[in-house]
Amino acid sequence: MSLSLILACLWVLAAVITAMLPMRLQYPPGITLLILAPVLIGYIWVENGAVFALLACAGFVSMFRRPLTYFLKRLLQRRGELGK
């Protein structure tokens, strides 16, 4: 198993542990995981190819669907305000 896939497994374990924390303690590790995910997905792409990167991206989106939905809604609202 490549280093990038081992790091992805550790990222998933960290995300699961973060999810078990009380909500007030989830923010710092959650933001860190959210920032590290695209870097890790890029590393997976370089080492293993697009198929594994797309699988990692699907896993990332499924684990962070609520924060990503929130940021997408904010982005779309902001773009709507700029267009007025």
C-alpha positions in Angstrom: 0.0 0.0 0.0 1.3 3.4 -0.9 2.1 6.2 1.6 -0.7 8.3 0.3 -3.3 5.6 0.9 -1.9 5.0 4.4 -2.2 8.7 5.1 -5.8 8.6 3.8 -6.7 5.8 6.2 -5.2 7.8 9.1 -7.2 10.9 7.9 -10.4 8.8 8.0 -9.6 7.6 11.5 -8.9 11.2 12.6 -12.2 12.2 11.1 -14.1 9.5 12.9 -12.5 10.4 16.2 -13.3 14.0 15.6 -16.9 13.2 14.9 -17.2 11.5 18.3 -16.0 14.6 20.2 -18.6 17.0 21.6 -19.6 19.7 19.1 -17.7 22.5 20.8 -14.5 20.5 20.5 -15.0 19.4 16.9 -14.1 22.8 15.2 -10.3 22.9 15.4 -9.6 19.4 14.3 -12.5 19.5 11.8 -11.2 22.6 10.1 -7.7 21.1 10.0 -9.1 17.9 8.3 -11.1 20.1 5.9 -8.0 22.0 4.8 -5.8 18.9 4.6 -8.2 16.9 2.5 -7.6 18.5 -0.9 -3.8 18.2 -0.4 -4.2 14.5 0.5 -6.5 13.9 -2.5 -3.9 15.6 -4.8 -1.2 13.4 -3.3 -3.3 10.3 -3.9 -3.9 11.4 -7.5 -0.1 11.8 -8.1 0.8 8.4 -6.5 -2.1 6.2 -7.5 -4.1 7.8 -10.3 -7.4 9.4 -10.9 -9.6 6.5 -9.9 -8.3 6.4 -6.4 -8.4 10.2 -6.1 -12.1 10.2 -7.2 -12.8 7.5 -4.6 -11.1 9.6 -1.9 -13.0 12.7 -3.1 -16.3 10.8 -2.8 -15.4 9.8 0.7 -14.4 13.3 1.6 -17.6 14.8 0.3 -19.7 12.2 2.1 -18.0 12.9 5.4 -18.1 16.7 5.1 -21.4 17.1 3.3 -22.9 19.6 5.8 -20.0 22.0 6.0 -19.5 21.8 2.2 -23.2 22.5 1.7 -23.0 25.5 4.0 -20.0 27.0 2.2 -21.6 26.4 -1.2 -24.8 28.2 -0.1 -22.8 31.1 1.3 -20.8 31.3 -1.9 -23.9 31.3 -4.0 -25.6 33.9 -1.9 -22.5 36.1 -2.1 -22.4 35.8 -5.9 -26.1 36.7 -6.0 -25.4 39.9 -4.0 -22.6 40.9 -6.3 -24.8 40.5 -9.3 -27.4 43.0 -8.1 
